[in-house]
């Protein structure tokens, strides 16, 4: 009986020694991601209430599986959408997308630009990059 117990412990320890829990299996796909690589106007320059803006954002993405969408969303300081959304459908893999929106800066203190990557069939997503603009009173 004791021999079986020792053999079982040695077998389990020997098996576990070959497995590194910090290493993912080779078949595990990379995580999906998105990154704004360029945005105009420059976020270092404040916008002014009433200003006409043509916003352009270049993004790089990696979609681990299937298809999905990359969207340009602009919101004011209260969470209200500003301008038109620009949506592009993307497929598994890595790529670049150019997104654009034109709008008049509303009465607010800030504008936030979001570029979410939404895998198909997934509701909300945490795969997003953001930029913020300070907004000054018009004048």
C-alpha positions as CSV (number, residue, x, y, z in Angstrom):
1,X,0.0,0.0,0.0
2,X,2.8,2.4,0.9
3,X,4.6,1.6,-2.4
4,X,1.4,2.6,-4.3
5,X,1.1,5.9,-2.5
6,X,4.8,6.8,-3.0
7,X,4.5,5.8,-6.7
8,X,1.4,8.0,-7.1
9,X,3.1,11.0,-5.5
10,X,6.2,10.6,-7.6
11,X,4.1,10.2,-10.8
12,X,2.0,13.3,-10.0
13,X,5.1,15.4,-9.1
14,X,6.9,14.1,-12.2
15,X,3.9,15.0,-14.4
16,X,3.6,18.4,-12.8
17,X,7.2,19.2,-13.3
18,X,6.8,19.2,-17.1
19,X,3.9,21.6,-16.9
20,X,4.5,25.3,-16.5
21,X,1.3,27.1,-15.5
22,X,2.8,30.4,-16.7
23,X,3.1,29.2,-20.3
24,X,-0.1,29.3,-22.4
25,X,-0.7,26.4,-24.8
26,X,0.6,27.1,-28.3
27,X,-3.0,27.0,-29.7
28,X,-4.2,29.9,-27.6
29,X,-4.8,32.9,-29.9
30,X,-3.3,36.3,-29.0
31,X,-5.5,38.8,-27.2
32,X,-7.5,41.2,-29.3
33,X,-6.4,44.8,-29.0
34,X,-6.8,48.3,-30.5
35,X,-4.5,51.4,-30.5
36,X,-4.9,54.9,-31.8
37,X,-1.7,55.6,-33.7
38,X,-2.5,59.1,-35.0
39,X,-5.3,61.6,-34.3
40,X,-6.0,65.1,-35.7
41,X,-6.5,67.7,-34.5
42,X,-3.7,67.2,-31.9
43,X,-5.1,66.5,-28.4
44,X,-2.6,69.0,-26.9
45,X,-4.5,71.9,-28.6
46,X,-7.8,72.7,-26.9
47,X,-10.9,73.0,-29.0
48,X,-13.4,75.9,-28.7
49,X,-17.1,75.8,-28.3
50,X,-18.7,76.5,-31.8
51,X,-15.5,75.4,-33.7
52,X,-16.0,73.3,-36.8
53,X,-13.8,70.2,-36.4
54,X,-12.8,67.4,-38.9
55,X,-11.5,64.7,-36.7
56,X,-9.4,61.9,-38.2
57,X,-8.0,58.9,-36.2
58,X,-5.8,56.1,-37.5
59,X,-6.0,52.9,-35.5
60,X,-4.2,49.6,-35.5
61,X,-6.1,46.5,-34.3
62,X,-5.7,42.8,-33.7
63,X,-8.8,40.7,-33.7
64,X,-8.1,37.2,-32.3
65,X,-11.0,35.4,-33.9
66,X,-13.9,35.9,-36.3
67,X,-15.0,39.3,-37.3
68,X,-16.1,42.5,-35.6
69,X,-16.3,46.3,-35.8
70,X,-14.0,49.2,-35.1
71,X,-16.0,52.3,-34.3
72,X,-15.2,56.0,-33.8
73,X,-17.3,57.4,-31.0
74,X,-17.1,61.0,-29.8
75,X,-18.9,62.1,-26.6
76,X,-19.1,65.4,-24.7
77,X,-18.5,65.8,-21.0
78,X,-22.1,64.6,-20.2
79,X,-21.8,61.5,-22.3
80,X,-23.9,62.8,-25.2
81,X,-22.7,61.6,-28.7
82,X,-21.2,64.3,-30.9
83,X,-20.9,64.0,-34.7
84,X,-21.5,60.9,-36.7
85,X,-20.1,57.5,-35.7
86,X,-17.8,55.9,-38.2
87,X,-17.9,52.1,-38.3
88,X,-15.7,49.7,-40.1
89,X,-16.2,45.9,-40.3
90,X,-12.9,44.0,-39.7
91,X,-11.8,40.3,-39.9
92,X,-9.6,38.1,-37.8
93,X,-6.0,39.2,-37.8
94,X,-4.2,42.6,-37.7
95,X,-4.9,45.7,-39.7
96,X,-5.2,49.5,-39.9
97,X,-8.3,51.6,-40.2
98,X,-8.8,55.3,-40.9
99,X,-11.8,56.8,-39.1
100,X,-13.3,60.3,-39.6
101,X,-16.1,62.5,-38.2
102,X,-17.0,66.2,-38.7
103,X,-18.9,68.1,-36.1
104,X,-19.3,71.5,-34.3
105,X,-17.9,71.6,-30.8
106,X,-20.9,71.8,-28.4
107,X,-21.1,73.6,-25.0
108,X,-19.0,71.3,-22.8
109,X,-15.7,71.3,-21.0
110,X,-14.3,68.1,-22.7
111,X,-14.7,65.8,-25.6
112,X,-13.7,62.1,-25.4
113,X,-12.8,60.0,-28.4
114,X,-13.3,56.3,-28.1
115,X,-12.3,53.6,-30.6
116,X,-13.8,50.3,-29.4
117,X,-13.1,47.0,-31.1
118,X,-16.2,44.8,-30.8
119,X,-15.9,41.1,-31.7
120,X,-19.0,39.8,-33.5
121,X,-21.7,38.6,-31.1
122,X,-20.2,40.3,-28.0
123,X,-22.2,43.0,-26.3
124,X,-20.1,45.5,-24.5
125,X,-16.4,45.5,-24.9
126,X,-13.3,46.5,-22.9
127,X,-11.1,46.5,-26.0
128,X,-10.9,50.3,-26.5
129,X,-8.4,53.2,-26.8
130,X,-9.4,56.8,-25.9
131,X,-8.2,60.4,-26.3
132,X,-9.5,63.5,-24.6
133,X,-9.7,67.1,-25.7
134,X,-10.1,70.1,-23.4
135,X,-12.8,72.5,-24.6
136,X,-12.6,76.2,-24.0
137,X,-15.5,78.7,-24.2
138,X,-16.1,80.1,-27.7
139,X,-15.2,83.6,-28.5
